[in-house]
């Protein structure tokens, strides 16, 4: 079965179209053109701002013109992650989707259901004339995954609605009324190049097969961080022998737990056999540490050709020590909402740059603003001690829960009426755009909900088919109930 043949047809056919449109973060030109063409094709009023956000407008169904305006909101971009053995160009290739039982998946890449299914839901609502609703707007923002740029720079008076449904959540049966704020911390190491010594044997140590996942929604699951797995082995080698580090590469995105990493390093030839034995012990130990958590973890040590250059010894040791000891994972749990991560940090990516620089990207999240600044400061101090230059992004605010929210109560009533169970009212550790919308439109009443997805921000991303039907029915009934206010 093809994705476009699933039911309800309108939302699945739209989602299928979206998966064929390249839309990496920072490169939303093609998906924006698709949205503008969609509006033109269906006679929908549409406008854009200087940032590239798109807003469509649909008049209220007759008799509901005085109902509060509703904004349906989703982001255009997707996280572009793929397995290392997959040949895929996210700038031009469509996502290869397939149906596997009750799940929609992609072949070796992220699926883009985050947030393609939210975009599809909003577009379906804009063209389905059978729906009952008040004044309706659909807001599609750019570059949510890297810095929330669209929400940060939303044009003045782009929307007029008083209630906003953020369609960017990943758990059926849960309605979100709050989220964490976030900030990125970047460390730059400057190094000198030195000729690689000839009396060394060189190896490529790599880790792959990790689960990775969303650095907000999955950070509490205790999954392995590929950067730290590689750095730990090299650090252990450095404690026994002189090492020469040539390169280090791991992770890609600030908001994804790194699944793969590798480094090229050398040790003196007469110590190479002992290094191989050390790796075998290390593999056994670390697989035992992550037993039941990382079932597909692979660590491989391969002999490689002598590189022309290495990183100077002082910087290489500082880098390895900093990566090995860098904070990563949950820092504190919420005292207000049981089971909610309050504060965390993600050691996201390590990249070699031109100009003899090594860039380490990290991200911090917290539902408490002072804690967010505190953990970012700790990461800054950590890398400063290692001799790196450290900088921070502007960050974004959290979204404080409003337990008296009208749209929250209405959304909960609609879900229970449809499915016979009360939805869970929650806050989420991941970042949503809602906090930024609230800063620009202080009177907005907001909730976030969506169908069930797992493996988001990794090639294991999948979308649970039955929950898409529930998501659509829930959205339609929320719109109807809001129209009756």
C-alpha positions, 0 to 999 in steps of 0.5 A, a space after each residue: 500500500 502507498 502512503 497516499 492510499 491511506 485514510 483519511 485520504 485528504 490528509 494522507 494525500 497531502 502528506 505524500 505530496 509534502 514528502 516529495 518536496 525537499 525542505 531541509 532547515 534553512 532551505 525552505 524555498 521549495 516547500 514555500 513554493 509548494 504552499 503558495 501554489 497550493 493556496 493559488 490552486 485552491 483559491 485561498 488567501 495567502 501572504 508571506 513576511 520578510 522572513 519567509 513564513 507563510 499565512 493562509 486565511 479561510 473565512 468562517 463557515 456561515 453563522 460563526 463569523 464572530 467566533 474566536 479566530 483559530 490559528 493552525 500552526 506547523 513548521 515547514 522544515 525537517 531534520 535531515 538525518 540519514 544512515 551513513 550507507 544511504 545515498 540521499 541528497 536532501 536538497 533534491 531527492 524525495 523522501 522514500 516512504 513505505 508502509 510497514 504494518 501500522 507504521 509509515 517509515 522512510 528508507 534510511 532517512 528521517 521521514 519528515 513527519 516532524 512536522 510534515 504531518 502537521 503541515 498536512 493537517 493544516 492544509 487539509 483543514 483549509 480545503 475541507 469545506 465540510 468542516 465547521 469553524 470560525 475564522 481560520 488561519 494556517 501559519 507555516 514557519 521556517 527553520 524551526 529545527 535550527 534556531 526557531 528562526 520563523 517564530 523568532 522573526 514572525 512579521 507584525 500583524 501576520 496573524 489575527 486569531 486569538 487561539 493557536 493549535 500547534 500541530 507539532 507534538 508526537 504523542 496521541 492522547 496527550 495535549 501539551 500546554 508548556 515547553 522548555 526554552 533552549 540555548 546553543 553553546 558552541 566551542 571553537 578549538 584552534 589548532 596547529 597542524 603537524 606532520 604525522 610521525 612515521 613510526 606510528 600506526 594509524 587507526 579509524 575508530 568508529 561507532 554506529 548503530 546507535 538509536 540517537 533521537 530527539 535531544 529534548 524528547 529522548 534525552 531521558 532515555 539514557 541512550 549512548 552519545 556517539 561523540 562521548 563513546 569515541 572520545 572515551 576510548 581515545 582518552 583511555 588510549 592517551 592514558 597509556 600511550 602517546 597518541 596523535 589525533 588526526 581528525 574527529 567527526 561526530 553528530 550533525 544537528 544541535 537537536 539530535 543525540 549523535 548516533 555516529 562518530 569516528 576519529 582517526 588517530 595513531 599510536 606507536 607501532 610497537 603498541 598497536 597490538 595492545 591497543 586492539 586488545 584494549 578496544 575488545 575490552 572496551 567494546 565488551 564493557 560499553 555494550 554491557 553498560 548499554 545492554 537493553 538500551 543500544 542493541 545495535 551498537 557497533 564499534 569498529 577499529 580499522 587500520 588506515 593509511 598514515 594521514 599527512 597531518 595531525 592536530 598538535 598534541 596540546 590541542 588534541 589532548 584538550 579536545 579529547 579530554 573536553 569531549 570525554 568529560 563534557 556534560 551530557 544528558 539530564 541535569 535535573 527533573 521538574 519539581 512541579 510535573 512528575 516525570 518531566 525533565 526540567 534541564 538537560 544538555 546535549 553534546 551534539 556535534 564535532 566538526 573539523 572546519 577550514 582554517 585549522 578549527 574544530 567546532 563543538 556544538 551543544 544545546 541546553 534546554 530548561 523549563 526554568 530560565 535561570 537553570 537554562 542559563 546556569 547549565 549553558 554557563 557550566 558548558 561554557 566554563 567547561 570548554 573555556 578550561 579546555 582552551 576553546 573560544 565559547 559563544 552562545 546563541 540568542 536562545 528562545 523562551 519556554 512556554 509556561 503552562 496555563 491550566 485555566 486555558 480555554 482552548 486546553 479545556 475545549 481540546 480535552 473535552 473533544 478528545 474525551 468525547 471522541 475516544 472515551 478517555 481523558 487525554 493527558 495534559 502535559 508539558 514537554 521538554 522539547 522546544 516548541 515555537 509557542 513561547 516565541 508566539 506568546 512573546 509577540 502575541 501575549 493574549 494567545 491561548 495555545 495548546 499543542 497536539 499531534 499523532 504518535 511518532 517515534 524515532 524523531 530526528 533519526 532515520 528510525 522516525 516513524 508515524 503510527 497510522 491509526 493515530 493520524 485518523 484520530 489526530 484529524 478527527 480531534 482537530 476537526 472537532 476542536 475547530 467545531 467546538 471553538 466555532 460555537 464559543 
